[in-house]
Amino acid sequence: MDIRKRAEELEAEVIELRRWLHQHAEVSWQEYESTEYIIAYLEKLGLEVHRYEGHTGCWTMIRGGRAGDGGKTILLRADFDALPITEETGLSFASIHKGVFHGCGHETHAAMLLVACKMLVELQNELTGNVKVLFQAAEETANGAKYYVDQGILDHVDAVYGCHISTWIDSPYISVNGGPRTAATDEFAIRIQGVGCHGGMPHQGRDAIVAVCSTVMNLQTVVSRLTDPIDALVVTVGKIDGGANYNVVADTATLSGTVRSYSREVRAGVPGKLRQVAEHTAAAHGCTAQVEYEMKTGPVIHSDPQMMRISHDAVVKLFGEEALLETRPIGGGDDFAYFSERVPGIYAMIGAAMPSDDGLVHAHHHPKVCFDEGSLKRGVAMHVQMAVDFLGE
């Protein structure tokens, strides 16, 4: 089979699948319609589909006709959950579910993998190994993948391939370089306890709002003074709450935020440093601080050297050397890391930058973000080529 040519022949089909999934966007762990739609398509291909009791998502296996007893197995993974965002794209196939939008392009991942399954079924008799396929729910929770790992999705799997559509990369480029690909994503919340009093007599209390404001500023020293400047780290406070009235010194205030890191060592050191800064800052204002810290995603996604080589060669075979693009790590996280920390993996970025109706190329999670549907056929071809080449080694 000419994989690129066959993917091009199926372009209209992958676009149709994408548009249905886009129109029927569903948030994490509520992807009921989408799961049924995916299952129906796979069953039409003659595949046995396995559900997860009480959870969305599904998996199937395409067993190679030439696999034998010693054949390898590669897992192809696509997420398909949407975001709680009101869509503003103006697309003819915009989400029919108010306040829910595929603003990260996960519906394109599922559509590409569905059509890749169709091609792999056509190639089934030639495959020298097996292709396990997972349609994963709840990536946006940052740990949906962990559920599937706990359910045994990686049993007897030798490698994993996943990809992400990308508006920060132009079509037709594809990035498969090594090193860290995405950040580890953590969350924190800090509750400052002070003593309330009259706003005109602040000396009689302990102002939680002043303490929380100082904490916001001092948390930046976790990055600038408590971490090696060679190591990338982000500490962002995204929310502050406090106070009941304009003339009352607040007795409590809270803040919450996110931490992004690119190495295990840096990540492991952040909770203690953050807690130290918060508690001592609060104490300096006569207050106390209670810190909650949660490591949300798995570790940083790192590309396996062998899988990186196979994916590099796959891009060149399909689209030529000129399609390769070296990219820097991104600040977003992806729970694909739960898979790639356990088996060799590669995480590709598929370029799909496209202006919205306002003429701007918007970032992921923006209500107007659009994706170039011309990139979908390339994503389909990459899934198939990766499976064929890995199993053929």
N, C-alpha and C positions, 0 to 999 in steps of 0.2 A: 504493500500500500504506500502511495505517496501521501504521507501524513499531512503535510501542509496543504496539498491540493484538496484532500478529502475534507479537511477542516474548513477550507474556503467554500466548498460545495454545501456545507451544513451551516453557513453563516446565518441564513434567514431563520433557521430553526433555533440557534442559540439566542438570537435577538428576541424571537418570540417568547422563549422560555424566560429570558431575563425580564421582559416587559410584564409578563403575568406576575412573576414574583415581586417585581417592583410595585405593581399596582395593589398587591395583596400583602403589603408590608406588615410584619408582626414583630413585637418586641421579644426580648430574651425569655426563653422557657414558655412562650405562648405562641410558638410558630406552628399551630395546629393545621391550618389550611395549607401552609407551605409544605409541611411534612407529608401530608396526604398527596399533594400534587407531585412531589418528588417520588414518592413510593409508586404512584400510578405510572409514571414515566418509566421507572426502572422495571416494573413488572411487565410492561409492554415489550421490553427488551428480552423478556424471558428469564430475568434474574430473580433469585430468591432474596427477599428483603427482610431484614431483621429489625424489629422495633425495640424501643426501650420503654418498659412498663412505667407509666406515670411520668414520662419525660418525652419531650420532642426530640427529633433527630432520628436517623436510621443508618444502617450500614448494609453492605452487600459484598459478595466476593465473586470475582471473575477468575475462574480457574483455568490456567493455561493448558492447552491441549498437549503441549510438550513439556509440561512441568516435571513429571515424574515424582519420585519420592523425595528427592533432594532439591527440588526447585525453591527458589527464594520467593519472598512475598514483600511487595512494596505497598504502603498505605498512601492513598491519595485522599486529602482532606479538604473540604470546603465548609466554611461557616455560612449561615444564611439568616441571621437575625438582624432586625432593623433597630432604629433609635427612636426614643420618645421626642421627636422633633416635628413641627408642622412644616410640611414641604412647601417651598416657594419657587419651584423650578418652572412651573407653567407647562410642563410636558403633557402631551396628550394621554400618556399612561401614568399620570401621577397617582400617588397612593389614594385609595378610596377609604382608608382608615384614618380618620381625623387625628392629628397629633402623632402619627407614626410614619416614619420616612426611612427609606434605605439611603441614609446620608453617608454611609461608609462604603457602599458598593458591594455588600456581601451577597446581594442577589445575583450579581454578575459571577461571583465565585461558584455559586451553586449551578447556575446555567452552564457555565463552561465545563464543570465536572460532569454534569448530566450528558452533554453531547460527547465528552471524552469517553464516557461509559459506552455510548452507542458505538463509537469507533473501536474501542477495545473489544467489545463483543464481536464485531466484524473481524477482528484480528485474533480472536480467542484461540483458534486452532494453531496459530503460529507462536503463541506466547510460550516462553520457556520457564515461566514461573507464574505466580498468582498476583492478582491485583485486588487488594482490599480497599473498599471505598467507604469513607465516612462523611455523612452530611451532619455537621456538628451545630447544635443549637448553642445559643447563649455565649458567644464569644465576648459580647459587650459587657458581660458581668466580670470579665477578666479571669474567670476560673471555670468556665463551662467545660473546657477540655478535660479538666481534672476528673469530672464525673465519668467521662468515657474511658479514661485511663483506668479508673477504679473498676469499671465494668469489664475490663479485659480487652479493649480494642487493640492493644499492642501485642497481644498474645501471638507468638509465632510470626511477628512482623520484623523484617530485617532493615527497613529504611522507611522514611516518610518524606513526602513532598507536599508542600502547600504554597499558595501564592496570594498576593494581594493586589487588587487593581489600584492604580495610583494616579492622582492628579498632579503630583509633584514631579512626574516623569512624563515627557512627551511621548505620543505614539510616533514611531513603532518601537521604541526602545524597551529593553528588558534588562533588569538588574539581577544578577545572581552572584555577586561578589561575596567574599568571605568576611570574617570578623563579626562583631556584633551587628545585628540587623535592626532590632528594636530594643526599647528599654524595658527593664523590669519596672513594674508599676505597683506602687504602694499607696495606701491612704492613711491619713492621720486625723485625729480630732483632739482638741485641747479645751478643757473646761476650766476657766479661771473662777475661783471663789473669793469674793471680797466681802465687804460689809457695807450695806446700803445706808444712805443718810440723805439729808436735805442738800440739794444742789448748791445752796448758798453757804453751807457750812461743811465743805468737803473734808475738813480735818477730823470730823467726828466719825468718818467712815474709812473704807479702803476701796478705792475706785477700780472696779474690775475692768472697765473700758480702757482706762489709761494703761493698765497692766496688759490687756490683750493687744493694744496697739504697740506697746514696747516689744511684746513677744513676736509680733509679725516682723518687726525690723530685725530683732536679734536672731531670729531663725535663719536669716541669710548668712550668719557667720558659720552655720553648719557647712555651707558651701565654701565661703571665702576664706575662713580661718581654721576650720577643723577638718578639712579634706584636702588631700594633695591636689594642687592646681592642675596637675597632668590628668587627673581623673575627672571625667565629666559627671556632673550631678546637678539635678534640678530640685529645688524645694519651692513649691508654689502654694500660697494660701489663696484659696478661691472663694471662701465664704466666712463672714463674720456676723455674729448675732449678739445683741446685748442691749440692755436698757428697756425701761418701761415708759418713761416720761421725760420731758425736756428738763425738768427741775429736780430730778432725782438722781443721786449717785448710784449707779448700778451695782448690785451685789454679785451678779454673775454675768459672765460673757463667754462666748465660745467661738472658736475658729476651727476650720477644717481645710484640708488641702491634700496635695498629691506629691509624691517623691518619685523621680525617675532616675535610674542608675543603669550602668552598663557593665558592671563587674560584680561578682559574688562578694568580694572583699569589701568594696565600698558600700554595697547594700547592707551587709551584715552590721556595719558600724553605725548606720544612720539612726536606728531607733534609740540607742543609748545617748547619742549626742543630742538628738532632738529633745529627749526627755530632760536631759541635764539643763539645756538652755531654757526650756519652758519653766521648769520648777524653780530655777535660780532667779529668773526674771520676775516671776510672780512673787517670790519671797522678797525681792528688793522693793516691791510695792506693798508689802504687808499682806499679800494674798497667797493662795495656794493654787497649784495646777494639777489637774488630773489628765493624763495623756493616754489615749488609745491609739494603737498603731497596728495596721493590718497589712501583711504582704499579700497583695491581690493576685498578681499573675505568677506564673512559674518563673524560672530564671530567664536571663537574657537569651534571646535567640542567637545562637552562633551557628554558622554554616559548617557542616562536616566537610573536610577536605576532599574526600572521594566524591561525595554528592555534589560539591561545588564544581569539580572537574566534569562530572557527567552532565550537569546542567549547562555549564559553559559550552560544552561540545554540542549539546542539544540545540541551543540557541543558534550556534554557527551553522549546524546542519540545516536548520529550518529557514533561517532568515539572513544568514551571513554575519561575518564579524562586525559589520557596521551597526548591527542591532544591539550589541552589547553596550551597557552603560554602567560605569562604576559609580556607586552612590555612597553617601555617608550614612551612618546610623540615624534613625529617626527617633523622635521623642515619644512616639506612641508605643503602646505595648500590644502584644498579641499572645493569647494563651496557647498558641502553637508551640510555645516553649515547653509545655508539659509533655509534648510528644518528642520533640527533638533533643530533650535532655536524656531520654531513655533509649532512643535508637538514632542512628545517623540520619540527619535531615538536612534539607535545603528549603529556603523560604525565598521565593522569587517575587520581584516587584514588576508588574505588568503596566507599562506606561499607557495612560488613557486620559491625558489632560484635554479638557474641552471647555470652551467658554459657555457660560450660562446665557440667558436671554438679555442680561445686562452687559454682555461683552467681556465679562471677567471670568478668569479661571479661579474657582473657589476651592478652599481647602475642604478636606473631609470633615464631616459633621456640620458643615454650613448648610442652612436651609435651601440654598440655591445650587449646591454642588451638582455637577453633571459629569458623566463619564462617556468617553468616546466608544460607541458600540463597535467601531471598526477594530478595536483591540481584542474583542472577545474571541474571534477565530484564532488569534495568536495564542491566547491563553488555553484554548482547547487543544491546539497542537502541542503546546508545551507539556500538558498533562500526559498526553499519549506518548510523546517522544521520551519523556523521562521514564515512564513505566517500561517501555520497550528496551531502552538502553540499559537501565539498571538490571533488569532481568536477564539481559543478554550478556552481561559481563561474566 
